[in-house]
């Protein structure tokens, strides 16, 4: 962007926060404030009203924001057209991924994408599904990859691949004598769960309700914020859990966990999420195709180990 000040102003105006804009742009807050102040001096007017630690756009600020939206969109279209003509892919891509995907799938995909397109700068943000969807909604990121359900009709979703969900337990657990685990049987043991807002938790609860089991009857003894924490609790004998099969391949190989399939089986989609109306850059389109192809090949389900 030729005018960095306009980009900084647009980010502050979109998020209505100097702090959030600084985080998004990887700048210090004083640097963001300075850029906005320079723009205000150029137009000789205030662009933001600041009251009670909150900011809002002035009338002039709304006019500048409207033009900034169009200028940034046109700049993106220009970069796309030139990139199509020259075959040169470069630019920035802001991606958000829910925790499971960010830890177990995306690092390989991003590494290969970077090798193919070294001039593309990718920044990834990690959070549970709810957080990533909110970042898409407020335009903090260009593209999200989540495992939970997305209900906002203004967002587009594109299925990447399917992920198998399984029950894990300590190797000495009585479930080791079972071939599979029914939803009703999950109620018989202490249950280690992901936190509210997690796609894994949401999918599990929805599955139980669909098969006629009241999810409120689960004996949830712990709520944890990452797959690694859940696995650690189960390895410590603190309960059973439902997790993505992709997250426990190492533990199954080492024999520190046992795994059993659910009966009926449970699978969930990994989905790309983005704004329907937002201009899609050439970089984003290329990454969508690249990641979808890699996800389909890398995340094919493998049979759950029945012997430990």
N, C-alpha and C positions, 0 to 999 in steps of 0.2 A: 504494500500500500504506500503510495507516494506520500500521502499526508498522514503521518502516524498519529497526529493529534485527533484527526477525525475518527480513526479506528478506536482510539482510547475513549473518546467521548461516546461513541456508539456503544461500546461495551458497558460503560458506566450507566448510560441511559437505559440500556436493555435490562441490566441487573438492578438498577436503582441502588447501587452500593459501590463505594470506592474500594472497600475492602475486598469484596467478591471480584470486582473487576481486576484488581491487582493480582489476585490469585489466578484468575483465568488467563491473564496476559503474562504471567510470570514476571511481574514488575513489583517494585516497592510502592507502597501507598503514596509516599510523597512524590514519586515520579509520576504516578497517575494524576494526582492533584495538580502538579505543575503543567502537564500537557493540557488538561482541561482549562486551567487558568490562562494559558497562552491562547487557546481558542476563544475564550471569552474576551480577552484583550483585543484579538483580531476583529471580532464583531462589535466590540465596545458595548457589551451587554451581558447580564448574567444569564447563564443557560440552566442553572439549577437553583432551586430554593432549598435552603438548609434550615430545618426546624426540628428541635427535639431529637437530635441524632438521626433524623431521617431526611432523605432528599426526594425532591420531585422536580420534574421538568417545568421550566417557565414557559410562557407562550412562545418566546423566541427559541427556547430549547426544543420544543415540539416541532417547530419548523425545521431546525437544523437536523433533528433526528430523522424526520421524514426524508429529507434529501440525502442524509448519510446512508440510509437503508438502500436507496436507489443507486447511489454511487458505488457502494460496496458490492451490490449485486451485479452492476454493470462491469465492475472490475473483475469479478469472478468469471462472468461470461466472456470477457475479453481474453483472460488467461486460458480459458477452455478452448476458444476458437484458435488461438495461436498454437496451443499445445497440440490440438488435432492436426494442424497443418505441418508442424515440425516434428511430431512424434516425441516431443520432449515433455516428460511428466515431472512437474515440480510444484512446490507449494506446501501448505500446511494442512494437516488433518487432525481434528480434535475428536478423539474416540473415548467413549465411556463403556465400561464393562462391569457386569456384576461379578461378585467375588470369585465364584467357582470358575467362571470362564476366564477371568483375568489371570488366575493362578495356574490353571491347568491346560488351557488351550491357546490363548492369544499370544503368549511369548514366542512360540514357534512360528506362528503365522506372521507376526510383526517382523521377526528376524528375517524370514524369507522375503517378505515384501520389501523390506529395507535394502536387501541385497539386490533385488531386481530394480528398485527405483531409489537410488541413493540420494537423489535431490529432493525427495519428499520428506518433510519433517512431521513426524507423528508424535502427538502427545496423548497419553492415555490416563484416564481418571478411573478410579476403582471405587465401587460402593455397592450396596445391595440394589435389587431391582428397582425399588421405589425411588432411591436417590438418582439412579441413572435416568429413569423416565422423567423425573423433575428437571434434570439438567437438559434433556432434550426439549422439554416444554418451554424452558426459559432461554433456549438457544445458547447455553453455555458450551455445548458440544455439538458437533455435526452429526454424529452417528453413535448409536448405542447398540450393545450386544447383550441381551438379557435372557434369563431362563424362566422368568415369571410371566404372568399374564399382563397384557397391556390393554386397558379399557378405554383410553382416550381416543376418541374417534378422529381427532385432528392429526393423529400420528399414523404413519404407515408402518406396517410390519412385514418383514420378508423372512420366511423360515430358512434357517441355515442348515440344520441337521437335527436328528433326534438323539436324545441322551437317555440311557437306561438308568432307572433308580432302583436301588437295592437296599436290603436291610443288612447292617453290620453289627457285630457283637464281639465280645472278648472271645478268644479261641476256646476257652473252657466253658463257654455259655451253653445252656441246655439246647439252644437253637442249633447247635452243631449236629444234633440227631435228626433234625428236620431236613426234608428235601426243599421245602419252600416255606414261606410265612404268609399267613392270611392276615387281612387287615384287623380282624377281631383279635388275633393273637398279639398284636402290638400293644393291646391294652393290658396284657398280663405282666409287662415288665416296665421298670423305670425307663423313661424315654428322654434322650438327649436331643434337643431341638435347636434349630437356627433361630435367630432373632426375628421379631416382627419386621415386616418389610422385605424379608428374604424371599427370593423366588423359590428356593428349595422348600421352605416352610409352607409357602402359599400353595404350591403344587401338591405337597403331601396332604395338607388339610382338605383341599378340594377333592383329592382322590378318596380319602376316607369318607367324606360326605356322599360322594357319588355311589359308593358301594354300600351305603346304609349304616356306616359306623359313625357315631357322634365323635368328632375330633376333640370335643371338650372333655371326653372321658379318658384321653391320654394322660398317663401319669408323668407329666413333664417335670423332671427334676432339675434340669439345667437348660438355659437358653444362652447360646454362644454365638459370637459374631463372625465366625469363619469356619470353613471346612476343616482346617488344621486343628482348631480348638475342639471341634466336635469329635474328630478322630482320636485326639488325645484323651478326651473324657471316656470314650468307649474302650480304648486300649487300657485305661485304668480301671475298667470294670464298673463304671458308674451308670451304665444303662445301654440300651440299644439305640440305633438311629437309622434314619432313611437318608441316603446320600447318593450323589452321582457316582456311578461305577467308575468313571474316569478318574475320580479323586483318590481311589484306594488301590490302584493296581500295584503300587510299590508295597503297601502293607500286606496285601494278599500274597505277593511273591515271598515276602519275608516271614509270613505266618504270624504276624502280630495282630491280625484281625481275621475273623471269619465272615463270610458274606453268603446270603441266601436271597434268591429272587422272591419278589412278591407274587402272590397268587390271588386275584388276577394281576398280571404284570403292570408295571407303571413306567411309562416313558413320557418325556416332555420335550418340546421343541426348544432349540436355541434360536432366537430370532433377532434380526437386525431391526432397529427402530430409528425412525427419522421423521422430520417434519414433512407433511404432505406438500405443503405450499412453498417450502423453502427451495431456493435454487440449489441444484446438486452440481457440485463441481466435478470436473473430469477426474480429479484425484479421488474423490469419494466414489464415483462410479467404478473406477478401476479397482479400488480396494474392495468394494462390495463383491465384484466378480471374483477377485483373487481369493478373498476370505471364504466365500461360499464354496468355491471349489476345494480349498484346503480343508474346511470343516467337514465336508461330505466325505473326504478320504480319510481324515485322521480320527473322526469321531464315530466311525462305524462300530456298532455294538459288538462286544465279544462275550462269549458265554461266561456266566458267573462261576468262579471256582467253587466246587462243592466239597473238595477235600482240602484240609489245611495241614 
